[in-house]
């Protein structure tokens, strides 16, 4: 006749796995199963099974609590504790309570039937080597279910500097470290099996409530405090943290026990220094620190409040603090809502606009804290305000700079991709297929490489110049420069980069201007490239000589700059459309022009006259070196 067996475990997965293994072994007759200690007691009373497999950590009543009652109702039942706790003291405690065996969940599940038969004193059936008890799904997959639980049970905390204990879901200690034992003035093994509520010195109800919140309301952390049983002057804070399975069901609880006696002494010292702190508050100038009565009227005022808000104490005490808020927030009841939040949550913090006595606004960081007397009565609010206007402006500027930097990186990557691909593809074709190409094809590929190289050079030059402006300044080396030679060189570069481009020029002879030829050439190059990319041929370049300046004009037959872009046309990173470029070209044109004591401007098309970009440059040399600041 097969021995009868009852299975108790709070995990549905574990029960299903163990039940299946034991049934497939053919060695046991199941009479029932349950999920906590009270159900185990009921099964023992109704069935008096030969064997009961009993988990330790379960809600409501754990295995250690249920074990004496089980054996009292069914003395012949052999109870095997089946648990993930690997603690020798716990095994000994279970045997003291009458357990016939102690099996860890780390045991391979296919060995469990033989272990249980050994507890009953029965011979283990002979099984051919390599035969598994289950042939549908694989033992490795099944073992993983137990390993999941075991992994959570194997928390190593013996050497922790603060007290640590592992508790069942009903509060019994199953493992304690040395730090906790030192607090309790005992050995760690002495705490195993003890209800932690018994050592919490009258705070057992708080422990029970914390465990209930973990079990029933899925709370993550619970804390409470209690004095040490053998040293009432020392106070500890207990933090309960549940360990849950993959279905978020609690398996057991970690208790962290920290001595906070020093903190309590510090709090007492702080209380004794309240008067000195009050005197300090009245002298603080960088913070507005004042009290409000329960209705929101100003009850105290410090030097910082007077400096930040502009009111003298005799002007503001007794007035409602809504005066500090903009009219639209007063009408919306925002000041009163802030007090309600502080009262509801203990404190409330926000940032927002506030109004000074003279009507000007400032950006404030505000903390409102509800204040209670020793009897717990609400007596008002403490309000701390700091003027954060400068910090807000700095943060906005920094955010803008970061956004510009991200934009530049994205646009530059886009701008570099096409010419780099053209250079690589053309060079590869010349290398691989050069002998098969005729002169026109080779010339076309070389022209493409030259044009792409010119474009890459422009991008690199613009980025280098913009970087110098960002870091400090762009230095110009001013000398007498031939206007004709400078513009002629720029047009040659344009034609080389864009063969066949239709461009006309009217350039004066024998005119010199004070300029940094390299930087001014860069500005002209940028205007020409801008006409190629965004305009329509023909491109026209002229230079007009006036008594005090020369005006370089570059126009094309296109539609001109979009109206929405005009206000920021020469700003850094200003672009429009998918061919917008890096947004640095026109920005550098104006900075370079102004570095020469000139300027750059744009004239939209009007009355049949095409749109035009103009560079105005002085004819007289005023300095030989200058620095252009960003």
Number of C-alpha atoms within 10 A of each C-alpha: 6 10 15 18 24 25 23 27 26 21 19 11 14 17 17 12 15 20 18 13 20 22 14 14 17 11 18 21 17 18 17 18 19 20 21 23 28 20 16 28 22 15 23 25 16 12 15 23 22 21 25 29 24 31 27 31 29 24 23 16 21 25 29 27 18 19 22 17 18 26 20 13 16 19 15 14 23 23 27 24 25 23 22 24 24 17 15 14 18 21 22 16 18 24 16 10 16 18 22 17 19 23 20 18 23 18 16 15 18 19 13 18 21 17 18 25 17 13 15 16 9 12 9 13 11 6 9 7 6 6 9 13 20 14 9 6 8 11 16 11 10 19 17 12 16 21 18 13 22 19 11 15 19 12 11 9 17 17 11 13 12 16 24 25 27 26 27 29 25 25 26 26 25 28 26 25 22 22 22 24 18 12 19 18 15 12 15 21 21 16 23 25 23 18 18 22 18 13 17 20 14 12 16 17 11 17 21 16 13 20 28 17 15 23 21 11 9 15 15 13 15 18 15 16 18 20 20 18 17 12 11 10 9 16 20 21 17 22 19 24 22 26 18 16 15 9 8 10 16 23 23 29 25 22 24 19 23 19 20 16 15 11 12 14 11 12 12 11 11 13 11 11 11 11 11 10 13 10 11 11 18 18 14 14 16 14 23 23 23 22 23 26 17 16 13 18 18 23 20 18 21 21 20 22 24 19 15 20 21 16 17 15 16 10 9 19 18 15 14 16 17 20 15 18 18 18 13 9 14 14 11 10 12 15 18 14 11 17 23 15 16 19 19 11 11 15 19 18 15 11 14 14 17 23 20 18 15 9 12 11 17 18 19 20 18 20 19 23 22 23 20 13 9 6 6 8 9 14 15 22 27 20 20 19 24 20 20 17 16 11 11 13 12 12 12 12 12 12 12 12 12 12 12 14 13 12 15 19 13 12 19 17 12 14 18 17 12 14 20 16 13 18 20 12 15 19 17 12 14 16 10 10 11 14 9 10 12 9 10 9 13 18 12 13 19 16 17 22 22 18 22 21 17 18 19 19 12 17 20 14 15 23 18 13 20 20 14 16 18 12 10 12 16 21 18 20 16 20 16 16 16 18 21 16 17 16 23 14 12 18 19 11 15 19 14 16 20 18 12 8 14 13 17 13 15 13 18 16 10 9 15 18 19 21 29 22 20 12 23 22 18 21 25 23 21 22 20 24 18 17 23 20 11 17 19 15 15 16 19 18 21 17 20 13 15 10 7 9 16 21 19 21 23 22 27 22 17 17 13 19 18 11 9 9 13 13 9 12 20 22 18 18 21 19 20 15 8 6 12 16 22 24 21 22 29 25 22 25 26 19 23 29 22 17 23 27 15 18 18 23 16 18 14 15 16 8 5 6 11 15 20 21 21 20 25 20 24 20 19 12 14 11 12 13 14 16 15 17 16 17
